[in-house]
Amino acid sequence: MKKRPNTPLIHRHRRLIIDTFQFDCHAGVSCFTRCCKNADMYLYPYDVIRIKNRLGISSNRFLDSYTYQALRDNSYFPSVMLKMSENKEKGCPFLSEKGCTIYEDRPFSCRAYPLERAVSRSGDENKRTVIFFIAEDPYCMGHKESRHWTTATWVEDQALELYNDMNDLWVDIDTLFRTNPWGDQGMDSPALKMAFMACFNIDEFKKFIFESTFLTRFHVPRDKIDRLKASDIELMSFGFDWIKYFLTGKGPFRPGPSKG
């Protein structure tokens, strides 16, 4: 498992959104693409799905070619970080002179900025609290633009709703990882390696489901099997449930062969 140490983040001011915020990003802004260089960019599981499918490559190849792992705010599970290009400016590998080449499938952090969404870690979907902040980097001139937004209009404009839904599922898993379920084995734990695969290497996880004895050991309904074959999103959600099951013994899994 490749790891890199923590690196300092650019100082960023955050303020709670009360009503509206002012922001715009376009080629006419003097700092255009500045945020796409030398970035300390987290990738979430759904980001990996979107980008690897956009590129038409496997999740395994994407992780090897475009990411590295580093310990950030969770000491017990590695974060997946986007690898910057090996040039003087250390630009995003998907950055061109005209801007982002994968714009429709850009990562959540790029898509959401300057909006930051904090979700409570209660584990109860019906009791979760969501709070929105505005992040202001000192170099970003977009905050001086005149266009105004609410959180709702920004979420709609940037097509963030599905990302938010997928990342809410991740909150529960990330919270579980923060309890150090690996014990003394730490990063060498086979359970951690399994969890990492189920979270981020969705194509390898799919092989695990369909090319191992998994479906002979656990009952999965036929309609669920069909959805798992057809959808990476279904696989991601299934993987999260599987992680909860093998780490806590709780979840929708039950012994017995799949039929159909």
Secondary structure, 3 states (H helix, E strand, C coil): CCCECCCCCCCCEEEECCCCEECCCCCCCCCCCHHHECCCCEECHHHHHHHHHHHCCCHHHHHHHHEEEECCCCCCCCEEEECCCCCCCCECCCEECCEECCHHHCCHHHHHCCEEEEECCCCCHHHCCEEEEEEECCCCHHHHCCCEECHHHHHHHCCCHHHHHHHHHHHHHHHHHCCCCCHHHHHHCHHHHHHHHHHHCHHHHHHHHHHCCHHHHECCCHHHHHHHHHCHHHHHHHHHHHHHHHHHCCCCCCECCCCC
